Amino acid sequence: MFARRDVLKGAATLPLAAVLADPALARAAAATLDEVRLTTAGGKDVSGAIAMPAKTPAGAVLLVHEWWGLNDQIKSVAAEFANVGYIGLAVDLYDGNVATTPDNARNYMQQVKAEEATDTLKSWIAWLKRHEKANGKIATVGWCFGGGWSLNASLAEPVDATIVYYGHVARSAEQLASLQSPVLGHFATRDQWINREMVDGFVAEAEKAGKAVEAHWYEADHAFANPTSARYDSDDAKLAWQRTLDFIKANL
């Protein structure tokens, strides 16, 4: 059994996929984050978890969780962003609820009110722009449920980069008019929901609106970047992560 300090050291030095796949390492990485709270522009009290890089001021990455909620895995990814030099802020759209079964996850997801979620994300982006240790540059990133909300956040409040992992992207050119950032999308050929028809339509509408979209396809299934998923594809997850880091570096 690792001592706690050994687990913390391991979480900081191992590849991200290894941390995400090991509950003890993910829990240790998540424990390094600090809770932050704010009252949104709409008056709601919300919370998030933040990881700070060794050197500041720095660019910031706002992370939106999967349908499971703000769990240790998403916090671990925020910690990894801090390890590579960015402020990582993992926001919570489930009011503290974390699902452990698909039924729970579906229930929590269906309870999310679009207006409240948009208010929450806009408020966190504004908060990051004012943060004394931030340089004003912000990227949003999300997975599945959070992938769609990563795009929604960027439509609601200007940012510098938007990353979508197999999230809902069906938008018209008119809906994309407010987008000011380039978009990087990771999509899976065997995904039955976020499929080729949806993504190709999104890319076409983005081009019509004069927006920059870089869409990558992987011979994989939905949730291929999650090491705890039966559909996890290690090679594609690693490639998508490297592309994400390169994209953020180019824009932040």
N, C-alpha and C positions, 0 to 999 in steps of 0.2 A: 504494500500500500504506500503510495506516494505521500510524503508530507506535503502540507498545503503549499509551502514555498516551492517545492519541486514541481508540483502541478502547475503553479503560476508560471514558473520558468519555462516549462514545457509548452504551455499555451502560447508563450510569446515567441518561441523559436521554431516551432514546427510549422510545416505548410498549413495554410488555411483549411484545406480539405481534411487533414488529419485532426485538427481541432474540432471542426464541425461534426465529424463522425464519432467522436469520443465524448460522451456526456460529461465526464469529469473535467476534461480539458475545456469544453465549451462553457461549463459552469464557472470554471476558474477564470477564463477570459472575460466572461460576462461580469464577474465580480469586480473587475478592475474599472468598470464604468461608474460614473456618478449620476445619480438621479437629478434631473432638472425639471422645473415646473414653470408654467406661465399661465396667465389668463388671456385667452384669445381675444381678438377684436370683437368677437360675438359674445364675449362674457363667460366662456366655458373654461373651467380649470382643467388643464391637461398636463401630462407628464411625458418625459422621454428619458433616454439614457445617453450620456455623452462620453466620448473617449478623446483625450487630448494628445496631440503629437508632442514629441520632445522639443521641437522647434516651432515657435510662432513669431509673427502672424503666419497663418496658413489658410489654404483653401478649405472649404467645408463640404462634406458629403452628407446629405439628408437621406436616411434609409427608411423605406416603408416595408413593413413586414409582410410575410405570406399570410394566407388565411388562418394560420395557426395563432397569430398574435405575436406580440413582442416577447419572444422567448430567448433562451440563452444563445441559440444559433445566430439570430439576427444581431444580438449584442456582440457576439464574437466577431462578426463581420465588421461591425463598427470599430472594434478594437484593432482589427487588422488594418483598417484604413488609417488609424492613428499610427500604427507601426510603420506605415510607409509614408507618413508625413502629412496626413490630413486630419482635420477635426471630423470625427464621426458622430453624428447625432441620429440615433434610432428613435423614431417617434412611435407613439402608441395610438392607434385608431380604435382600440377595443376597450378603452376605459379600464385598463388593468387586467382584463380577462385574457387568459392563455388557454387555448384548446389542446386537448390531448387525444381527441377522437375526431374523425371526419364529421360526425354529426354535430359535435360542439363547434367545430370550425365553421361549418355551414351556417349554424344558428347565429354565431357572432358576426359573421360576414353580412348576413341578411339584416342584422340590426343596425348596421352602419348607415347613418343618414348623410346623403351626399353633401348637403349644405354645411353640416357640422364638420365633416371630414375636410372639406375645402377650406373652411375657416381655420381649422387646426393647422393644416399644412401651410397656408398663407402666413399664419402667425409665426410658425417656427422658422420659415424662410426669412421673414422680416427680422426675427430675433437673431438669426445667424448673421445677417447683414450688419447688425449693430454690435455684434460680439467683439469685445476688446481684443481678443486673440485671433480673430478671423481677418482675412484680407479682402473680404467682400465678394469673393468668387465662390459660387455654390453649384454643386451638382446634385441631382436627385437620382436615386436608384431604388428599384423595387422588384419583387419577385411575385409572379402570379397575381393575386389580388393586389399586392403592392406595386406590381409592374404597371398596372392600369392607373394606380394612384400616383405613381411617379410622373407619368405623363400629365395627369390631371393637375398636379401641383404646378408643373411648369407652364401649363396653360393659364393657371390662375394668377401666378406671380412669376415675373421674369427671373430666370436663372441662367447659368452659363453652360450647362450640360445636362442631358437627360438620358438615363439608362433604363431600359425596360427588359426584364427577363420574362419571356413568355406571359406578358400581361395583355389585357384587353385593349386593343388599339383602334377599334373601329371609330374613326372620326372623319368628318367631312372637311373639305378645304376651308369652309367658313368657320368651323369649330377650331381649326388649327391656326386661324389668323393671328391669335395673340401669342403664339409660340415664338420665343426669341432665341432659343438655344438649339444647337444640333442635337439629334436623337441617335442613340446607339441601341439597336434592338437585337436580342438573342432569341431565336425561335427554333422549334424542333419539328422535324419533318413528320414525326408520328403523333404529334399533338392533335387530338381530335377537336379541340375547342378553339385554341389560338392557332388557326390553321392557315394554309397558304392563301386561301381566298380572302380572309380577313386582313392578313399582313400585306398582301399585294395591293389590296384596295387602299390600305392606309398609306403605303408608299406612293401610290398614284395620286391620292388626295394631297399628300404633303408636297409632292412636286408641283401640283396645280397651284398650291398656296405659296410656292417659292421657299419651302422649308427643307433643311438638310436632314436626310435620314440615311443612316448606315445600318442596313439589316443583314444579319448573318444567320444562316441556316445550319443546323447541326443534325446529323443522322441519329436522332435520339427522340425521347418522348418528353412530355410535360414534366417539369420538376427535375430535369436532368442535372441541374447544378446543386441539388440538395443531397449530401452524402447519406442522409438518413432515409432517403426515398428508395424504394425498390427499383425505381427508374433512373437512378443515378448513373451517370456516364462520366467516369473520371477524366478521360482525355478531353472530352468536349467541355466539361466544367472548367478544367485548367485553361483551355484555350479561351473560353469566354471570359474568365477572370483576367487573363493577361490583356485581352482586348479592352476590357473595362478600365483597367489601370492605365493603359496607353491613351485611351480616349479622355479620361479625366485629366491626365498629365497635359495633354495637348490643349485642353480648354480651361484648365484652372491655373 
